[in-house]
Amino acid sequence: MLYYFSFRAIQNNIGDMLNGLGLGLFMGVISLSFGIILGLIFAFAAVSSNRALNNIAILYTAFFRNTPLLILVFITYFGLPEVGIMMERTISFIFTLSLYAGAYMTEIFRAGLQAIPKGIIEAGQAIGLSRFHICWNIQLPIMFRYVLPSMSNSLISLFKDTSLAAAVTVPELTYFARKLNIETFQMLEAWGTAAFLYLVTCYLLSYLLRKLEHKLRIE
Amino acid sequence: MNTAALAFFAIIIGTTLGILFGFILCYGNKYLKFPFRLFVDIIRGIPGLVTIFSIYYILGFLLSGLGINLTNLQSGIIALSALSTAQVAEITRGALQSIPKGQIEAGKTIGLSFDKIFVFILFPQVILQIIPPWINTATEMTKGSTLLSLIGVSELLLTAHQLVATFGSALPYYMSVGLIFFLINTLIQLFGKLLEKKSSYYQ
């Protein structure tokens, strides 16, 4: 069993891999932004007094959380063109991941919204704030500080899910690692570098998010 | 059918090993903790797909040097077990650390030895706390079994893929597979809620 560890392989391909990581971060940021927006919308739908909205939100959350992301990606990329909706690979992946992230965010935001003491909302109503102002000035800031820990967790694990883009050949870090592996059989270099890059990125992300938590903490 | 067996074995192995690791992570001394901490942090820090590919290629290569040839299915089970072990270890560690130290001290004052303390005091409380996140892990493992189709394990998604290649119409196959997984996972979630209800009866 002979294995020649060569730094050459890493040297030649590190540019591609870093590009892939950049694309992963890019896709992650866009999907997560859309996911947060969707999450907010559906979370308010889930806690509203309208039964229809409640059910829609519950259905959305349950479907997108229980179905594997890979299947969702395949449905969007391979299946939708048959009904006429054609999207380029990266865009279809961002679309899918946004919907997927939205479901997770809905759960988190819903829990956050339900944890706000009713008294505070009633106080706002007593002063005469409109629905919109109560939502924007009271509920959102409180909910945001409350959910930040679990949201950070979800954000990091959703960033790791961008690696699934490699399954539809989006030029992502995992895709390049696999390409390097298949072409040169330098497995340790390929997967070691990929793992290292992911670990460093996730560590940095969690560090930044923890600093944000610390700054926003109510003293 | 492979999907079910895969996820099932991975969950069982992962849960048993995971609880063990979590226990070590919480109560072990510095040197004992280190390799387990490394294992859990690395596996939780890299995407599941990367773990699966790494174990398939690297472990497969190492073992083939020793003469053991791993089939796709076996590497898949090893990879999923590693993933679930890391998850369950973190869950267990969190649950164990959240039990007030006073409980352990109370047990010691009555004169129980450590293993008796664990069985009578810690374990029942830990089990209750672990159930919701564990159901989550079970769901994630079922979803993770679809990732194994990318290394050629013949499971549900791969079969659907092959059917699509044969018949050329993608949407119905993928959607039905999606629905199947949705149903399985919803059943798991409902089972979890049932467990929670039954266990909270004793609170």
Interface residues (C-beta under 8 A of the other chain):
Chain A: M1 Y3 A62 F63 R65 N66 T67 P68 L69 L70 I71 L72 F74 I75 F78 G79 L80 P81 E82 V83 K160 D161 T162 S163 L164 A166 A167 T174 A177 R178 N181 M187 L188 W191 A194 A195 Y198 L199 C202 Y203
Chain B: I42 G45 I46 P47 G48 L49 V50 F53 S54 Y57 I58 F61 L62 S64 G65 L66 T139 T142 K143 G144 T146 L147 S149 L150 L157 H161 V164 S169 A170 L171 Y174 M175 V177 G178 F181 F182 N185 T186 Q189
